[in-house]
C-alpha cells in the first residue's frame, strides 16, 4: 500500500531534551531550589527564547546543561539532559570537555568571568580551536581574526594581541560571542548575549547568530527582553520561580497568552500600552526559593487565583498542539 500524499512529516527529534531537571544550592539559610522540575526541548535549527524575571532559574538551567554548576555548594539533584540522545549527566569529565565548546557553546552574560585576564585574546581563541580541532596555529589565528571581523570588531588583527582588560565591555562581549560561534556548534546557549552592546551592534551580533541557524545550529536564547524574543525566536519558554509557566510558539503566545504571568509580562511592554498610559507592572514579589509555597507559585500575585491555586501546584496543561501552560484555568476538567 502506498503512503498517502497528505501524510505530514514528523518533527525532527530534539537536539536537546531537558527532562525534570532539579538543581539546588546549600546556603547558610537552608537549601535553595533554583531549578525545580524543568523540562523542555530544543530541535535542530530552532531558536528558542527562555524568559523570566531575574532569579527565576534561567542561567542556572543553562549552567546545568553545560555541566558548570559548582558542586558544592550546588547540586544537580535529579533529571536528565539529553544531547543527541546521550545523557550529559552520565558522561565522564573528559567526554564532557570534548562536547563543551565544540558541540555546545555558551555565551556568558559577564565576559570578564569567562575570559582569562592573563592571556591575549588571540591566544585564547586559538587555544580553544586547537583543543577541539587539532589545527595548526596559523589556521587558528586566521579563523580567530575572521570571526572577530564578523562580530564587528575593528582592526581584528590588532585586537588579537590585546588582553581582555584592554578592551571595552562591548568588545569583550563580542570576543566571547566570536569564540562561541567559531566552532560552528550544534547548539549555542546565549545568556543575555548583547547586554553590554549598543543597539546597532546588538542587531549586527544577532544577525551573525541567526546566520548560524541556517547551518542547522540551534540557539537557546536567555533574555529578559520580550521584544528580542518576538523578533528572533520561534518558540518561547516562560520561566517563573524555578519552573516553566508556559511554552509554545512565539506568535501564538504573544497573540493569546494562557498563563497570567505571561500576560503580565506582555502587558508591561511599552508597545502594548495606549499612548500616554502608565506602564503596567506585576504587583507583589516572587516567593523565596528557600521555601516555595505548596500551591501555584504565582498565586499571591495573580488576579485570577482561587482556592485550588493556593493548595496545589498546577502541571502544564495542553492549550493547543505545542502550547502548554501551568495554570488551573487551562485544566480541561475545570479550573475549580
MILUMZA-629852 format. One record per residue: x, y, z of N, C-alpha, C in turn; residue in one letter. Coordinates in pm, whole numbers, padded with zeros to 5 digits, always signed. Atoms other than C-alpha are relative to their C-alpha. Layout:
N
XYZXYZXYZA/...
//
This chain:
336
+00084-00120+00000+00000+00000+00000+00088+00124+00000X/-00079-00122+00007+00138+00341-00095-00032+00094+00115X/+00018-00099-00105+00179+00623+00151-00077+00119-00056X/+00080-00111+00047-00084+00897+00118+00081+00128-00006X/-00076-00122+00017+00040+01231-00001-00028+00103+00108X/+00035-00098-00101-00135+01413+00279+00061-00030+00137X/-00066+00033-00127+00078+01247+00549+00101+00110+00032X/-00089-00108-00038+00255+01523+00737+00132-00055+00052X/-00128+00048-00052+00629+01483+00805+00008+00018+00151X/-00016-00008-00144+00716+01414+01166+00107+00103+00035X/-00103-00096-00040+00906+01687+01351+00129-00072+00036X/-00127+00066-00030+01276+01612+01396+00013-00028+00149X/-00028+00030-00140+01396+01454+01718+00072+00117+00064X/-00068-00113-00065+01509+01712+01974+00151-00017+00000X/-00144+00000-00017+01874+01805+01968+00033-00003+00149X/-00016-00007-00145+01849+01889+02338-00134-00030+00065X/+00121+00028-00080+01595+01745+02581+00036+00006+00147X/-00017-00012-00144+01590+01858+02942-00125-00060+00064X/+00112+00076-00054+01373+01626+03149+00002+00003+00153X/+00021-00004-00145+01258+01705+03506+00128+00036+00075X/-00127-00043-00059+01578+01890+03595-00024+00071+00133X/+00008-00062-00132+01625+01985+03961+00141+00033+00048X/-00131-00047-00045+01919+02194+04085-00019+00078+00129X/+00010-00070-00128+01971+02314+04441+00137+00048+00045X/-00123-00054-00058+02231+02508+04640-00012+00000+00152X/-00006-00008-00145+02329+02473+05004+00039+00142+00041X/-00030-00135-00050+02320+02810+05182-00005-00001+00152X/+00005-00011-00146+02354+02929+05539-00142-00001+00053X/+00139-00007-00043+01977+02971+05548-00081-00122-00040X/+00070+00121+00040+01890+02632+05404+00024-00033-00146X/-00016+00046+00138+01853+02459+05067-00081+00092-00093X/+00062-00087+00098+01779+02696+04778-00027-00082-00126X/+00038+00081+00116+01589+02519+04500-00012+00091-00122X/-00010-00097+00110+01695+02714+04192-00070-00047-00127X/+00071+00059+00115+01555+02479+03925-00077-00119+00055X/+00085+00095-00073+01262+02263+04029-00096-00071-00093X/+00085+00080+00088+01134+02013+03775-00021+00060-00137X/+00009-00066+00131+01210+02190+03447+00020-00101-00113X/-00011+00085+00119+01152+02009+03116-00026+00084-00125X/+00022-00066+00129+01184+02138+02758+00087-00065-00105X/-00076+00051+00115+01316+02052+02411+00051+00116-00084X/-00048-00090+00105+01525+02235+02153+00030-00087-00122X/-00017+00082+00120+01509+02097+01799+00110+00055-00090X/-00106-00046+00089+01776+02117+01527-00041+00125-00078X/+00024-00121+00076+01797+02463+01371-00101+00094+00060X/+00105-00078-00063+01548+02611+01617+00059+00106+00092X/-00038-00106-00094+01578+02939+01810-00109+00008+00105X/+00095+00005-00111+01410+02911+02150+00038+00107+00101X/-00023-00103-00100+01375+03202+02391-00041-00050+00138X/+00029+00033-00139+01392+03138+02767-00006+00131+00076X/+00020-00130-00060+01246+03436+02952-00053-00015+00142X/+00050-00003-00136+01156+03532+03307+00076+00103+00082X/-00063-00099-00085+01245+03762+03594+00138-00047+00047X/-00130+00035-00059+01595+03775+03744-00021-00091+00119X/+00010+00093-00111+01646+03485+03982-00098-00113-00020X/+00101+00105+00020+01386+03258+03822+00062-00135-00034X/-00067+00127+00028+01646+02991+03732+00047-00017-00143X/-00039+00012+00141+01723+03067+03366+00149-00033-00014X/-00144+00020+00015+02102+03094+03399+00046-00129+00065X/-00036+00126-00066+02123+02801+03642-00035-00117-00090X/+00036+00104+00095+01939+02588+03387+00106-00014-00108X/-00104+00002+00104+02195+02685+03122+00130-00058+00052X/-00124+00052-00058+02489+02614+03352-00010-00150+00026X/+00019+00144-00021+02342+02273+03434+00017-00076-00131X/-00016+00064+00131+02322+02188+03062+00149-00011-00034X/-00144+00000+00030+02691+02280+03032+00082-00076+00103X/-00069+00066-00112+02776+02085+03350+00101+00095+00065X/-00087-00100-00061+02921+02403+03502-00053+00046+00136X/+00047-00031-00135+02732+02404+03833+00112-00031+00098X/-00105+00022-00101+02987+02450+04114-00054-00092+00108X/+00046+00098-00098+02949+02143+04336+00115-00036+00096X/+00103-00083-00061+02949+02223+04624+00023+00149-00034X/+00122+00021-00077+02753+02439+04702-00117-00052-00083X/+00112+00043+00083+02537+02342+04402-00007-00151-00013X/+00019+00144+00021+02395+02001+04323-00112-00021-00101X/+00106+00043+00091+02204+01856+04029-00064-00121+00065X/+00064+00103-00081+01958+01653+04231-00056-00115-00084X/+00062+00103+00082+01779+01468+03952-00030+00056-00138X/+00035-00039+00135+01667+01472+03592+00097-00053-00102X/-00086+00040+00111+01821+01409+03253+00021+00119-00093X/-00031-00100+00102+01991+01634+02999+00051-00078-00121X/-00034+00082+00115+01987+01450+02667+00043+00090-00115X/-00051-00070+00117+02202+01587+02386+00034-00104-00105X/-00012+00102+00105+02174+01388+02065-00019-00140+00059X/+00035+00129-00058+02028+01110+02277+00087-00046+00115X/-00091+00039-00110+02315+01096+02530-00028+00087+00122X/+00022-00074-00123+02259+01194+02891+00131+00063+00044X/-00124-00070-00036+02522+01460+02961+00037-00020+00146X/-00029+00015-00143+02488+01399+03334+00071-00132+00029X/-00068+00129-00019+02625+01044+03286+00142-00002-00057X/-00129+00002+00067+02935+01146+03090+00114+00027+00097X/-00118-00034-00080+03282+01142+03247+00049+00140-00036X/-00045-00137+00026+03452+01485+03273+00072+00018-00133X/-00075-00014+00125+03684+01422+02976-00093+00003-00121X/+00095+00001+00110+03394+01339+02745-00081+00129-00004X/+00076-00125-00005+03203+01645+02863+00084+00117-00051X/-00087-00107+00050+03503+01868+02790+00007-00003-00152X/+00000+00010+00145+03500+01737+02434-00125+00057-00064X/+00126-00055+00051+03137+01845+02392-00008+00149+00026X/+00011-00140-00042+03159+02175+02579+00094+00086-00083X/-00081-00091+00082+03278+02449+02346+00002-00038-00146X/-00001+00044+00139+03266+02238+02030-00142-00031-00049X/+00137+00035+00040+02922+02075+02005-00103+00092+00065X/+00087-00095-00071+02761+02304+02265+00088+00116+00047X/-00074-00119-00045+02890+02659+02314-00092+00088+00082X/+00080-00091-00083+02779+02912+02571+00060+00140-00005X/-00037-00141-00007+02788+03290+02557-00044+00050+00137X/+00030-00037-00137+02809+03411+02914-00039+00147+00009X/+00048-00136-00020+02647+03724+03048+00114+00095+00036X/-00111-00083-00045+02970+03855+03205+00129-00049-00063X/-00120+00049+00068+03270+03825+02971+00124+00001+00088X/-00120-00006-00084+03520+03917+03245+00017-00126+00084X/-00012+00125-00073+03440+03593+03427+00027-00118-00093X/-00018+00108+00096+03467+03386+03108+00133+00008-00074X/-00128-00017+00070+03788+03529+02957+00113+00007+00102X/-00117-00005-00088+04129+03481+03114+00064+00138-00008X/-00064-00132+00004+04280+03817+03217+00149-00007-00028X/-00145+00016+00012+04631+03673+03181+00046-00035-00140X/-00037+00043+00134+04621+03572+02815-00063+00093-00104X/+00050-00084+00107+04580+03768+02495-00121-00064-00066X/+00123+00047+00063+04253+03741+02306+00029-00106-00106X/-00032+00094+00107+04412+03569+02007+00045-00134+00052X/-00049+00126-00058+04586+03310+02224-00116-00082+00056X/+00114+00073-00057+04260+03222+02400-00086-00061-00110X/+00081+00052+00109+04068+03184+02076+00070-00114-00073X/-00075+00103+00071+04342+02983+01908+00013-00127+00083X/-00013+00117-00087+04388+02755+02208-00128-00083-00001X/+00128+00072+00001+04017+02669+02213-00019-00075-00132X/+00014+00066+00130+04022+02591+01840+00092-00121-00011X/-00094+00112+00010+04333+02372+01862-00040-00115+00092X/+00041+00105-00093+04192+02184+02162-00103-00092-00064X/+00108+00080+00058+03888+02070+01967+00031-00049-00141X/-00020+00034+00141+04026+02057+01611+00140-00050-00032X/-00140+00041+00023+04398+01979+01650+00056+00067-00125X/-00042-00074+00118+04468+02250+01392+00132+00072+00024X/-00125-00075-00010+04788+02441+01318-00029+00140+00054X/+00015-00131-00060+04849+02773+01492-00039+00107-00099X/+00030-00101+00101+04836+02977+01172-00147-00007-00042X/+00141+00017+00037+04496+02831+01079-00091+00053+00110X/+00081-00046-00112+04358+02900+01426+00001+00152+00010X/-00009-00146-00007+04484+03259+01420-00082+00066-00110X/+00076-00056+00110+04334+03327+01077-00150-00011+00025X/+00141+00018-00028+04000+03186+01186-00046+00096+00110X/+00035-00092-00109+04002+03391+01508-00016+00142-00053X/+00008-00135+00057+04071+03710+01312-00126+00016-00083X/+00120-00006+00084+03791+03628+01067-00125+00015+00085X/+00120-00007-00084+03537+03578+01348-00009+00131+00077X/+00005-00133-00062+03636+03899+01524-00054+00102-00100X/+00051-00091+00104+03567+04076+01197-00151-00019-00018X/+00142+00028+00020+03228+03904+01164-00088+00062+00109X/+00081-00057-00108+03109+04028+01504+00022+00150+00015X/-00007-00145+00005+03207+04384+01417+00111+00064+00080X/-00112-00059-00073+03537+04434+01599+00096+00063-00102X/-00093-00066+00094+03751+04694+01414+00143-00043+00024X/-00143+00038-00007+04117+04617+01339+00018-00133+00072X/-00003+00127-00074+04076+04249+01438+00140-00057+00020X/-00136+00054-00016+04442+04161+01379+00069+00064+00120X/-00057-00066-00116+04539+04418+01642-00066-00047+00129X/+00072+00044-00121+04271+04305+01887+00042-00139+00044X/-00049+00132-00038+04411+03952+01877+00115+00010+00100X/-00115-00018-00088+04714+04091+02061-00037+00069+00132X/+00044-00071-00121+04506+04268+02328-00034-00098+00112X/+00051+00072-00116+04437+04146+02680-00145+00045+00023X/+00140-00038-00020+04069+04145+02784-00019+00133+00071X/+00019-00125-00075+04118+04435+03027+00029+00123-00086X/-00027-00111+00089+04238+04649+02737-00118+00031-00094X/+00116-00017+00087+03902+04615+02560-00118+00056+00080X/+00123-00045-00064+03571+04783+02634-00088-00120+00031X/+00092+00108-00034+03288+04579+02783-00069-00056-00122X/+00065+00046+00122+03115+04565+02446+00091-00085-00086X/-00095+00079+00080+03428+04441+02271+00025-00136+00064X/-00020+00129-00068+03485+04173+02535-00118-00093-00028X/+00118+00083+00026+03129+04054+02483+00003-00055-00142X/-00007+00047+00139+03182+04034+02107+00110-00105-00018X/-00105+00103+00004+03506+03839+02159-00058-00134+00044X/+00057+00123-00052+03314+03585+02364-00101-00061-00097X/+00094+00048+00100+03042+03561+02100+00074-00064-00117X/-00081+00057+00108+03306+03504+01832+00057-00136+00041X/-00055+00127-00047+03466+03229+02045-00105-00109+00001X/+00107+00100-00006+03130+03057+02086-00042-00047-00138X/+00052+00034+00132+03037+03067+01717+00106-00059-00093X/-00104+00041+00095+03374+02993+01554+00011-00152-00014X/-00006+00146+00008+03345+02620+01631-00118-00060-00076X/+00120+00045+00069+03015+02602+01442-00071-00110+00081X/+00061+00102-00087+02846+02420+01735-00140-00036-00046X/+00137+00039+00028+02521+02229+01705-00098+00080+00084X/+00087-00075-00091+02380+02427+02000+00078+00115+00061X/-00055-00117-00067+02455+02778+02123-00097+00040+00111X/+00079-00051-00112+02331+02878+02468+00049+00142+00026X/-00037-00141-00009+02330+03258+02480-00072+00064+00118X/+00057-00057-00123+02277+03410+02826+00014+00151-00004X/-00001-00147+00014+02184+03777+02773+00122+00044-00082X/-00124-00016+00075+02443+03790+02491+00033+00142-00041X/-00027-00134+00051+02405+04157+02397-00021+00108+00107X/+00026-00095-00109+02365+04322+02740+00091+00122-00006X/-00098-00109-00005+02681+04532+02707+00015+00073-00133X/-00016-00055+00134+02628+04630+02343-00105+00106-00029X/+00099-00100+00040+02463+04935+02191-00092-00061-00106X/+00108+00056+00080+02157+04890+01973+00047-00044-00138X/-00044+00035+00136+02331+04891+01634+00088-00124+00001X/-00086+00118-00008+02592+04637+01744-00083-00122+00040X/+00089+00110-00035+02319+04424+01904-00060-00062-00126X/+00061+00050+00123+02149+04396+01567+00101-00078-00084X/-00104+00066+00079+02477+04303+01397+00032-00137+00059X/-00035+00126-00065+02559+04034+01653-00113-00101-00015X/+00111+00092+00018+02209+03886+01637-00006-00052-00143X/-00002+00046+00138+02239+03872+01259+00103-00111-00019X/-00103+00104+00007+02561+03671+01298-00051-00129+00064X/+00053+00118-00068+02393+03438+01545-00109-00068-00081X/+00108+00058+00079+02089+03390+01324+00052-00063-00129X/-00061+00063+00117+02314+03314+01028+00046-00141+00033X/-00039+00135-00043+02440+03017+01230-00117-00096-00007X/+00120+00082+00007+02081+02890+01235-00016-00063-00138X/+00013+00053+00135+02098+02845+00859+00084-00125-00020X/-00080+00122+00007+02358+02574+00921-00056-00105+00096X/+00066+00091-00094+02110+02392+01150+00055+00010+00141X/-00039-00024-00138+02270+02538+01460-00123+00045+00079X/+00111-00039-00087+02014+02562+01740+00048+00105+00099X/-00033-00106-00095+02005+02860+01976-00101-00002+00114X/+00082-00022-00119+01872+02874+02332+00036+00138+00051X/-00026-00141-00030+01845+03248+02392-00065+00036+00133X/+00048-00040-00132+01814+03352+02757-00002+00152+00005X/+00012-00146+00004+01684+03705+02786-00118+00044+00085X/+00116-00060-00065+01450+03937+02972-00075+00090-00099X/+00053-00092+00100+01374+04130+02651-00102-00072-00089X/+00104+00066+00079+01040+04015+02509+00000+00047-00145X/-00009-00049+00137+01098+04234+02204+00098-00081-00082X/-00098+00084+00068+01408+04032+02114-00059-00137-00030X/+00062+00130+00022+01211+03711+02158-00097+00006-00118X/+00095-00015+00110+00941+03838+01922+00072+00006-00135X/-00070-00021+00127+01194+03936+01655+00085-00120-00041X/-00105+00096+00032+01438+03645+01680-00036-00147+00025X/+00026+00137-00044+01276+03334+01832-00122-00060-00068X/+00114+00074+00054+01038+03068+01704-00090-00050+00112X/+00077+00045-00116+00932+02926+02039+00050+00073+00124X/-00033-00070-00123+00929+03069+02389-00029-00090+00119X/+00017+00066-00129+00972+02916+02735-00007+00111+00104X/+00017-00102-00104+00837+03139+03012+00025-00068+00134X/-00039+00063-00127+01001+03058+03346-00038+00092+00114X/+00035-00076-00119+00873+03167+03684+00028-00085+00123X/-00025+00066-00128+01003+03072+04030+00047-00144-00018X/-00071+00127+00019+01223+02784+03907-00076-00104-00081X/+00077+00094+00080+00956+02625+03686-00043+00065-00132X/+00055-00050+00125+00820+02655+03332-00148+00032+00022X/+00140-00041-00016+00495+02854+03344-00078-00018-00130X/+00068+00012+00129+00416+02847+02971+00103-00024-00108X/-00087+00024+00114+00568+02726+02646-00084-00012-00126X/+00070+00012+00127+00473+02744+02281+00063+00088-00106X/-00049-00084+00109+00519+02923+01952-00012+00147+00040X/-00003-00142-00036+00607+03290+01986-00125+00072-00049X/+00114-00073+00053+00331+03414+01758-00129-00034+00075X/+00122+00042-00069+00064+03212+01940-00006+00058+00142X/+00000-00048-00138+00170+03312+02291-00011+00152+00006X/+00012-00146+00001+00212+03680+02205-00144+00042-00035X/+00137-00034+00039-00135+03678+02048-00100-00037+00109X/+00097+00047-00099-00308+03482+02326+00073-00075+00112X/-00067+00067-00112-00104+03413+02642-00100-00076+00086X/+00091+00085-00076-00253+03135+02856+00035-00009+00147X/-00035-00005-00142-00078+03197+03189-00004+00146+00044X/+00007-00139-00045-00148+03513+03393+00136+00067+00012X/-00134-00061-00009+00227+03564+03445+00048+00045-00138X/-00038-00037+00137+00295+03559+03071-00078+00123-00045X/+00083-00116+00036+00007+03801+03022+00054+00127+00066X/-00056-00115-00069+00161+04031+03283+00130+00047-00064X/-00125-00038+00068+00500+04021+03109-00030+00076-00129X/+00032-00065+00127+00344+04112+02776-00068+00135+00021X/+00067-00127-00028+00126+04384+02928+00096+00109+00044X/-00098-00099-00044+00439+04552+03062+00082+00056-00115X/-00074-00050+00115+00575+04606+02710-00055+00136-00043X/+00048-00131+00044+00558+04973+02603-00079-00006-00130X/+00069+00007+00130+00446+04867+02255-00145-00042+00013X/+00137+00045-00020+00126+04721+02402-00083+00099+00081X/+00070-00099-00080+00035+05032+02601-00067+00104-00090X/+00061-00113+00069-00204+05302+02488+00088+00123+00018X/-00083-00120-00006-00030+05629+02412-00038+00084+00123X/+00022-00083-00118+00011+05830+02734-00038-00078+00124X/+00038+00080-00117-00094+05539+02961+00122-00039+00081X/-00110+00043-00086+00117+05438+03258+00035-00145-00028X/-00048+00136+00026+00330+05126+03214-00054-00093+00108X/+00054+00096-00096+00166+04824+03377+00112-00081+00064X/-00096+00083-00071+00354+04622+03636-00073-00117+00064X/+00055+00114-00072+00303+04288+03810+00020+00026+00149X/-00016-00031-00142+00232+04355+04179+00061-00116+00077X/-00050+00105-00089+00398+04166+04464+00142-00041-00031X/-00136+00049+00010+00722+03971+04494+00000-00150-00029X/-00019+00144+00022+00849+03632+04380+00023-00066+00136X/-00025+00067-00128+00833+03383+04672+00145-00047+00012X/-00138+00039-00025+01159+03272+04831+00028-00141-00047X/-00036+00136+00042+01333+02973+04669+00046-00087+00115X/-00032+00079-00118+01428+02866+05021-00122-00069+00057X/+00124+00059-00052+01063+02784+05092-00112+00026-00101X/+00104-00018+00099+00846+02753+04782-00136-00034+00060X/+00134+00033-00051+00471+02759+04859-00050-00132-00058X/+00052+00130+00042+00272+02438+04827-00078+00010-00130X/+00083-00014+00118+00042+02573+04557+00073+00065-00116X/-00057-00072+00114+00095+02775+04240+00088+00113+00052X/-00096-00098-00051+00398+02997+04292-00034+00143-00042X/+00043-00133+00043+00230+03286+04115-00130+00043+00068X/+00135-00025-00051-00092+03268+04317-00011+00130+00080X/+00009-00122-00080-00009+03557+04554+00003+00127-00085X/-00009-00116+00088+00044+03790+04255-00105-00005-00112X/+00088+00026+00114-00225+03651+04027-00140+00058+00023X/+00136-00054-00015-00553+03840+03971-00108-00106-00021X/+00099+00105+00029-00722+03511+03871+00004-00114+00102X/-00020+00112-00093-00616+03294+04170-00126-00031+00079X/+00110+00046-00086-00871+03087+04360+00056-00105+00096X/-00048+00084-00110-00851+02836+04648+00090-00114-00047X/-00080+00113+00048-00716+02545+04445+00143+00043-00032X/-00134-00051+00036-00424+02760+04326+00091+00005+00123X/-00081-00013-00122-00309+02802+04687+00026-00134+00067X/-00016+00134-00059-00339+02431+04768+00087-00092-00085X/-00064+00094+00091-00200+02256+04460+00090+00072-00099X/-00090-00055+00102+00082+02312+04214-00046-00050-00136X/+00056+00045+00128-00057+02305+03858+00105-00062-00091X/-00088+00052+00105+00101+02083+03591-00014+00084-00126X/+00013-00067+00129+00150+02200+03234-00116-00065-00077X/+00115+00049+00074-00186+02165+03057+00015+00037-00149X/+00000-00028+00144-00219+02140+02678-00106+00105-00032X/+00091-00104+00047-00373+02456+02534-00035-00024-00147X/+00013+00035+00141-00318+02365+02169+00126-00080-00033X/-00120+00077+00032-00063+02148+01986+00127+00084+00017X/-00126-00069-00024+00279+02255+02115-00009+00117+00096X/+00019-00114-00092+00133+02517+02353-00054-00054+00132X/+00041+00048-00131+00113+02439+02726+00016+00111+00103X/-00005-00100-00106+00051+02645+03038-00028-00067+00134X/+00016+00054-00135+00084+02563+03409-00099+00085+00077X/+00105-00082-00062-00248+02716+03513-00129-00083+00007X/+00124+00076-00017-00565+02557+03653-00112+00053-00088X/+00100-00052+00092-00766+02785+03426+00001-00078-00132X/-00013+00079+00124-00644+02557+03142-00029-00147+00023X/+00033+00139-00031-00749+02234+03316-00127-00038-00077X/+00120+00036+00078-00989+02061+03070-00112-00055+00088X/+00103+00051-00091-01169+01908+03370-00068+00111+00078X/+00057-00113-00073-01246+02254+03505+00095+00053+00102X/-00099-00063-00088-01035+02500+03697-00032-00014+00146X/+00034+00009-00141-01228+02480+04021+00007-00138+00053X/
//
